[in-house]
Amino acid sequence: MRLVFAGTPDVAVPSLEALLASDRHEVVAVVTRPDAPAGRGRKLVASPVGRRAAEAGIEVLKPATPSDPEFLARLTELAPDCCPVVAYGALLRESALAIPVHGWVNLHFSLLPAWRGAAPVQHAVLAGDEVTGAATFLIERGLDSGPVFGVLTEEIRATDTSGELLDRLARSGAHLLTATMDGIEDGSLVAVPQPADGVTLAPKITVEDARIDWKHPALRIDRQVRGCAPAPGAWTTFRGERLKLSGVVRLLPGEQTLAPGELAVAKNSVRVGTGSHDLELGEVQPQGKKPMRAADWARGARIESGELLGV
């Protein structure tokens, strides 16, 4: 089939690579978000998908919005059979959805209808789900509500961050998306409507969502740190400045020995109290500095046991 691939961040690149390697399909163009400022110089930089497509010599379309008339005209000229989508990041309206013969098929990183929305992987970790996965579905006007072509499952490990889990899903999902294109082409796949029960929503995680309340149970805080890594990053305050927890924490089973937010500093470890039992911090990132081991942070900042986080 003639494909126009839509995607923007790194997580979409494995799917683009898989489709480029397919001998059954031809990627005739890529749609991605416009170049965005990045780095200290805030220079305009192409998206990861845009850069990969340019390397492959594929036409790259960067409409400000996919309802732009010039973009729609070019998409019509390209005459795609299908438009596979992975984390494109813009709302597709009917004017664009109607152009490809087989529509726009999205790779979504959850087991639909669970976790519809922008942050399905983060919410799965935050909720303590044991299993998640990915699904390919036909995009329609509703939020991730279209009929499903195929699914895969993935175990959520006890130490998984959202970033680690998403990396695995991006790789396995690339094969699912390619297989979905194969099935659409040969007619062996028929999309099945999503069940009405079991719908949960996964809105974008905000910076305020990532702020730790040390009165919460340790297990909830552990999930919050992992679920918000690498972005936006779980955080607290210390001595009036923001402190990001950039690495996972370790649960310390047993009786609670510290008050919520209270620190206990040893030579090679830093413990903190919660609403249940204590946690051992992994990596922390003080404001304006690079991530470091919690013990190195405590040593450099001359932190005393009994000082508090989140005050």
C-alpha positions in Angstrom: 0.0 0.0 0.0 1.0 3.6 -0.5 1.4 5.0 3.0 1.7 8.5 4.5 3.1 8.1 8.0 2.3 10.7 10.7 4.4 10.9 13.9 6.6 13.3 15.8 8.7 12.1 18.8 11.4 9.5 19.2 8.7 6.9 20.3 7.3 7.0 16.7 10.6 6.3 15.0 10.6 2.5 15.4 7.3 2.3 13.6 8.6 4.5 10.8 11.7 2.2 10.5 9.5 -0.9 10.4 7.3 0.5 7.6 10.3 1.6 5.6 11.8 -1.9 5.9 8.5 -3.6 4.7 8.6 -5.0 1.2 4.8 -4.8 1.0 4.3 -1.1 1.6 5.8 2.2 0.3 6.1 5.2 2.6 5.6 8.1 0.1 5.6 10.9 2.7 5.8 11.7 6.4 3.6 14.2 8.3 5.1 15.6 11.5 4.8 18.7 13.7 6.6 21.9 12.6 10.2 22.5 13.7 10.4 23.6 17.4 13.0 25.6 19.4 15.4 23.4 21.4 18.6 23.7 23.4 20.2 26.7 24.9 20.2 28.6 21.7 16.5 27.9 21.1 17.2 27.1 17.5 14.5 25.5 15.4 15.0 21.8 15.3 13.2 19.2 13.2 11.3 16.4 15.0 12.9 13.0 15.4 10.5 11.6 12.8 11.2 14.5 10.5 14.9 14.0 10.7 14.6 10.2 10.0 12.4 10.8 7.0 14.8 13.4 5.6 17.7 10.9 6.0 15.6 8.3 4.0 14.9 10.9 1.3 11.2 10.9 1.9 9.0 14.0 1.5 8.3 15.7 4.9 5.1 17.6 5.4 5.0 20.0 8.4 1.6 21.7 8.4 0.8 24.1 11.3 -2.5 22.2 11.4 -3.6 19.1 9.5 -6.7 21.1 8.3 -4.4 23.5 6.4 -5.7 23.7 2.8 -2.3 23.4 1.2 -1.6 20.3 3.3 -4.9 18.7 2.4 -4.3 19.4 -1.3 -0.9 17.8 -1.2 -2.2 14.8 0.8 -4.9 14.3 -1.9 -2.2 14.4 -4.6 -0.2 11.7 -2.8 -3.3 9.5 -2.8 -2.4 7.3 0.2 -4.1 4.0 0.7 -3.7 4.4 4.4 -2.1 6.8 6.9 -0.5 5.0 9.9 -0.1 7.3 13.0 2.1 7.2 16.1 2.1 10.1 18.5 1.6 12.7 15.8 0.4 15.3 18.3 -2.3 17.2 16.4 -6.1 16.8 16.1 -7.2 15.2 12.8 -10.4 16.6 11.4 -12.9 15.0 9.0 -11.3 16.9 6.0 -8.1 15.0 6.5 -9.6 11.7 7.8 -11.6 11.3 4.6 -8.6 11.4 2.2 -6.9 7.9 2.5 -8.8 5.0 1.2 -8.4 3.0 4.4 -8.4 6.0 6.8 -5.8 6.9 9.5 -4.8 4.0 11.7 -3.3 4.9 15.1 -0.9 2.9 17.3 -2.0 3.7 20.8 0.0 2.5 23.9 -2.7 1.0 26.0 -5.2 -1.9 25.9 -8.2 0.1 24.7 -10.7 1.2 25.9 -8.4 1.6 29.0 -6.3 4.8 29.2 -7.6 6.8 26.2 -5.7 10.1 25.9 -2.3 11.7 25.8 -0.5 9.8 28.6 -1.6 6.2 28.6 1.7 4.7 29.7 2.2 7.2 32.6 -1.3 6.5 33.9 -0.9 2.8 33.7 2.2 3.0 35.9 0.6 5.6 38.3 -2.4 3.3 38.7 -0.3 0.3 39.5 -1.5 -1.8 36.6 0.3 -5.1 36.2 -0.3 -5.4 32.5 -0.6 -2.9 29.7 -0.1 -3.1 25.9 -0.7 -1.4 22.6 -3.6 -1.3 20.1 -4.0 -0.3 16.5 -7.4 1.4 15.8 -9.1 3.4 13.1 -9.2 7.0 14.0 -12.6 8.6 14.2 -13.9 11.9 15.7 -14.0 10.6 19.3 -11.0 10.4 21.6 -9.2 7.1 20.9 -12.6 5.5 20.5 -12.4 4.0 17.0 -12.7 0.2 16.2 -9.6 -1.9 17.0 -7.6 -3.9 14.5 -5.1 -5.6 16.8 -3.5 -5.6 20.3 -0.5 -6.8 22.1 0.2 -7.1 25.8 3.2 -6.1 27.9 4.0 -6.8 31.6 4.7 -3.7 33.7 7.7 -4.6 35.9 8.0 -3.5 39.5 10.8 -1.0 38.7 9.6 0.2 35.3 9.6 3.9 34.7 7.2 5.3 32.1 10.1 5.9 29.8 11.4 2.3 30.0 8.0 0.9 29.5 7.2 3.2 26.5 10.5 2.2 24.9 9.5 -1.5 25.0 6.0 -0.7 23.7 7.4 1.4 20.9 9.5 -1.5 19.6 6.8 -4.2 19.9 4.2 -1.7 18.7 6.1 -1.1 15.5 5.6 -4.8 14.6 1.9 -4.6 15.4 1.5 -1.5 13.2 3.2 -3.2 10.3 1.1 -6.3 10.7 -2.0 -4.2 10.8 -1.0 -2.6 7.5 -0.5 -6.1 6.1 -3.9 -7.2 7.3 -5.7 -4.2 5.9 -4.0 -4.7 2.5 -4.9 -8.3 2.1 -8.4 -8.0 3.8 -7.6 -10.4 6.6 -8.2 -7.8 9.3 -11.5 -6.3 10.3 -11.7 -3.6 12.9 -13.8 -4.5 16.0 -15.7 -1.8 18.0 -14.4 -1.1 21.4 -16.5 -2.3 24.4 -18.6 0.3 26.1 -17.3 -0.8 29.6 -13.8 -0.3 31.0 -13.2 3.2 29.5 -10.6 5.1 31.5 -9.0 8.4 30.5 -5.3 9.4 30.5 -4.9 13.2 30.2 -1.5 14.8 30.0 0.4 14.7 33.3 1.0 18.2 34.6 3.9 19.5 36.7 1.5 19.9 39.6 0.4 16.3 39.2 4.1 15.3 39.7 4.5 17.1 43.0 4.9 14.6 45.8 2.8 14.7 49.0 4.9 12.8 51.5 1.8 12.0 53.6 0.7 9.6 50.8 1.6 5.9 51.2 5.0 4.8 50.1 3.7 2.6 47.3 1.8 5.5 45.8 4.9 7.7 45.9 7.0 5.0 44.3 4.5 4.8 41.4 4.4 8.5 41.1 8.2 8.8 40.8 8.3 6.0 38.2 5.2 7.2 36.4 6.5 10.7 36.0 10.0 9.6 34.8 11.4 11.0 32.6 8.8 13.7 32.1 7.6 15.8 33.7 9.6 14.4 36.6 8.3 13.9 40.2 9.5 16.7 42.5 9.4 18.1 46.0 11.0 21.0 47.7 14.0 21.2 50.0 15.3 24.4 51.7 12.9 26.4 49.6 14.0 25.1 46.2 12.6 22.5 43.9 14.2 19.0 44.1 13.4 16.5 41.3 13.5 12.8 41.9 15.0 11.7 38.6 15.5 8.0 39.5 13.4 5.3 41.1 13.1 5.0 44.8 13.4 1.7 46.8 10.6 0.6 49.0 11.7 -0.3 52.5 9.2 -2.7 54.0 8.7 -2.7 57.8 7.5 -0.3 60.4 7.5 3.4 59.8 10.4 5.1 61.5 10.3 8.6 60.0 7.6 11.3 59.9 6.3 12.1 56.4 9.0 14.0 54.5 11.6 13.5 57.3 15.1 12.6 56.1 17.5 10.1 57.6 21.1 10.5 56.2 23.6 7.7 56.2 27.0 7.4 54.5 25.6 5.6 51.4 21.9 6.2 51.6 19.1 8.7 52.2 15.8 7.6 53.6 12.6 9.6 53.7 9.4 9.1 55.6 6.0 8.7 54.0 2.4 8.1 55.1 3.1 4.4 55.5 6.7 3.2 55.6 10.1 4.6 54.7 11.6 5.0 51.2 15.2 5.1 50.1 15.9 7.7 47.5 17.6 6.8 44.2 18.7 9.8 42.1 17.8 13.4 42.8 18.3 16.5 40.8 18.7 19.8 42.7 17.6 23.0 41.0 20.1 24.0 38.3 22.2 20.9 38.7 22.5 17.5 37.0 21.0 14.3 38.5 23.1 12.6 41.2 22.9 9.9 43.7 20.9 10.9 46.8 23.9 10.1 49.1 26.2 12.4 47.0 23.6 15.1 47.1 23.2 14.8 50.9 27.0 14.9 51.4 27.5 17.9 49.1 24.6 19.9 50.6 25.6 18.9 54.2 22.1 17.6 54.9 21.4 16.6 58.5 19.0 13.8 59.6 15.7 15.3 60.6 15.5 17.9 57.9 12.3 17.8 55.9 11.2 17.5 52.2 8.2 19.2 50.9 8.1 22.1 53.4 
